[in-house]
Amino acid sequence: MKKVLKSLVFAAAVAVSASAVAPMAAAQGKAGATCVKKAGEGTGSSKDGALFQAWEAVLQATDWGSWASFMASGAKIGTAPGYKVSKVGQKCSPGGLGQVCRMQATLCK
């Protein structure tokens, strides 16, 4: 009898948990976007070169396919094929091979 009761209590708990999680999963699906915040660092003899390296690091940390498309297309720094990019930040200073730049961004698929 105790085994049956424990089984019923466990089944009820699983059912309640599943019904509580399902609306959250559906709400996330309705938003339609999965976002990540990534950062990267690059160094170069110029600020432009260091920024390019930093943006490459951001893309590589996010999605190698997007990075490959970026490299093949000659897209601009701050863009990511297949993603909506927002909240791009950058900071550069002397160092490394001449300049060190750090970039961060939020990328949503």
C-alpha positions, 0 to 999 in steps of 0.5 A: 500500500505504501508503495502505491501511495508513493507512486501516486504522489510521485506521479502527481508531483511530476504532472504538476511540475510538467504543467508549471514548466510548459507555459514557461517553455511556450512563452520562451518560444513565443519570444522567438529569440535565443540570445547570448552575450559574448565578448572578445579581445584582439590585438593589432598594429592599428585600432581597426585591426585590433577591433577586427580581431576582437569581433572575430573572437566574439563571432567564434565564441558564438557560432563558427558558421556565422564567423565563416559567413562573416569572413567570406562576405566581408561584412562590417564589424558589429554584424553577424550573419544569421543574428540580430546584434545589439548592445555592441560595446568596445574599448581600445587601449595601447598594448599588445602589438600596438592596440588592444581592443575588447568588444562585447555584444548581445546576439539573438538568433 
